[in-house]
C-alpha cells in the first residue's frame, strides 16, 4: 500500500500533529481529531496489509559436500 518512506513520513506527521495539537490545546476540535485519527488508522492498516517479502521467491543457496569437507 504505502512505501516505507511514505509510511515513515506519515508516522512523523501524525506524531507531530498530536504533539502540536496537545501543546496548543486544540484536541477538542472535531476536525483535528478526525484528521489525526484517520492518519493513525492509515498507519495501522498499512502495517497489516503491507506486502511481506517472501523468502521462497529468492533462490535458496544449496549446500554441497565440499561445504562440510574439513581438511
N, C-alpha and C positions, 0 to 999 in steps of 0.2 A: 504494500500500500504506500507507505511513505519511506523514503530512503533514510539512512542513518543520520545524515547531515540535517535533513529537514525535520526529522523527529527530535534531534538534539536542540535545534533552534526553537521548535515549538515548546519543548520542555522548559527551556530557559525563559521564553516569553511568558508562559503560564506562571512560573515561579516568581518572576519579577512583577507580574500582574498582581498576584496575591500579596506580595510584599508591599508594593506601592499603594495598592488599594487599602491595605490594612493601616499603613502609615497615615494616609490621607483620610482615613475613616469613611470611605465611600463603599464599603462592602454591603451596606444596606440597600444600595441601588440595584434594582432588579436587572437592569441591562448588564451591569458589570458582573454580577453573579452569574448570569446566564452565559456570557461570553467565556468567563473563566471555567465554568462547569463544562461547556462544550469543548473547550480546549483540552481539559483534563480527560474527558471521556474519549476524545480522539486519540490521545496518547495511550490510554488503556486498551482501546480496541486495536490500535496498531501493534501493541505489544503482543497480543494473542493471535493476530492474523498475519503477521509478517512471515514471509516465506523463509523457512529454515533451510540452511544448506544441507543437502542430502549427501552423506558420505558415500552412499552407494553409487552416486553419479561419477565419482572420481575413480581413476584407475588405482586399485589397491596394489601395493608392492607385493611381490611374491618372494618367498624365502626359498633358497636353494640349499643344497648340501654344503656348498662352498662357504655359505654364510656361517655355518656352525663348525666348520673344519678348523681345529686347533692344531697348529704345528709346533 
